Amino acid sequence: MISRLFNLLWRYIDIICFLAALGFIVWGCFLISQIAGLFSIGVSLILVGLGTELIASQSK
């Protein structure tokens, strides 16, 4: 069971790291200013949307 969980985590580790990096970038931008934070949320949502569309198009 542990090895199955590890294999599942290993398969999605890139996505987890990408989302964590976006979260920390947004947090850092909010520490700079609220306007920069809101702008970074928009950019990160665009990147996540493009990534999900790319993944969805490859699975067809």
CYANA upper distance limits for C-alpha pairs under 8 A (distance plus 0.5 A):
  1 MET  CA      5 LEU  CA      6.77
  2 ILE  CA      6 PHE  CA      6.63
  3 SER  CA      7 ASN  CA      6.60
  4 ARG  CA      8 LEU  CA      6.74
  5 LEU  CA      9 LEU  CA      6.62
  6 PHE  CA     10 TRP  CA      6.47
  7 ASN  CA     11 ARG  CA      6.74
  8 LEU  CA     12 TYR  CA      7.22
  9 LEU  CA     13 ILE  CA      6.32
 12 TYR  CA     16 ILE  CA      6.83
 13 ILE  CA     17 CYS  CA      6.55
 14 ASP  CA     18 PHE  CA      6.56
 15 ILE  CA     19 LEU  CA      6.65
 16 ILE  CA     20 ALA  CA      6.61
 17 CYS  CA     21 ALA  CA      6.51
 18 PHE  CA     22 LEU  CA      6.77
 19 LEU  CA     23 GLY  CA      6.69
 20 ALA  CA     24 PHE  CA      6.80
 21 ALA  CA     25 ILE  CA      6.63
 22 LEU  CA     26 VAL  CA      6.65
 22 LEU  CA     44 SER  CA      6.85
 23 GLY  CA     27 TRP  CA      6.67
 24 PHE  CA     28 GLY  CA      6.57
 25 ILE  CA     29 CYS  CA      6.68
 25 ILE  CA     40 SER  CA      8.11
 26 VAL  CA     30 PHE  CA      6.75
 26 VAL  CA     37 GLY  CA      6.24
 26 VAL  CA     40 SER  CA      6.05
 26 VAL  CA     41 ILE  CA      6.70
 26 VAL  CA     44 SER  CA      8.38
 27 TRP  CA     31 LEU  CA      6.90
 27 TRP  CA     37 GLY  CA      7.59
 28 GLY  CA     32 ILE  CA      7.01
 28 GLY  CA     37 GLY  CA      8.16
 29 CYS  CA     33 SER  CA      6.85
 29 CYS  CA     34 GLN  CA      8.06
 29 CYS  CA     36 ALA  CA      5.84
 29 CYS  CA     37 GLY  CA      5.03
 29 CYS  CA     40 SER  CA      7.23
 30 PHE  CA     34 GLN  CA      5.70
 30 PHE  CA     35 ILE  CA      8.13
 30 PHE  CA     36 ALA  CA      6.76
 30 PHE  CA     37 GLY  CA      4.58
 30 PHE  CA     38 LEU  CA      8.02
 31 LEU  CA     37 GLY  CA      8.15
 32 ILE  CA     36 ALA  CA      7.32
 32 ILE  CA     37 GLY  CA      8.08
 33 SER  CA     37 GLY  CA      6.75
 34 GLN  CA     38 LEU  CA      6.68
 35 ILE  CA     39 PHE  CA      6.66
 36 ALA  CA     40 SER  CA      6.58
 37 GLY  CA     41 ILE  CA      6.78
 38 LEU  CA     42 GLY  CA      7.03
 39 PHE  CA     43 VAL  CA      6.89
 40 SER  CA     44 SER  CA      6.47
 41 ILE  CA     45 LEU  CA      6.57
 42 GLY  CA     46 ILE  CA      6.77
 43 VAL  CA     47 LEU  CA      6.80
 44 SER  CA     48 VAL  CA      6.62
 45 LEU  CA     49 GLY  CA      6.47
 46 ILE  CA     50 LEU  CA      6.64
 47 LEU  CA     51 GLY  CA      6.58
 48 VAL  CA     52 THR  CA      6.66
 49 GLY  CA     53 GLU  CA      6.72
 50 LEU  CA     54 LEU  CA      6.61
 51 GLY  CA     55 ILE  CA      6.71
 52 THR  CA     56 ALA  CA      6.53
 53 GLU  CA     57 SER  CA      6.54
 54 LEU  CA     58 GLN  CA      6.82
 55 ILE  CA     59 SER  CA      7.00
 56 ALA  CA     60 LYS  CA      7.53
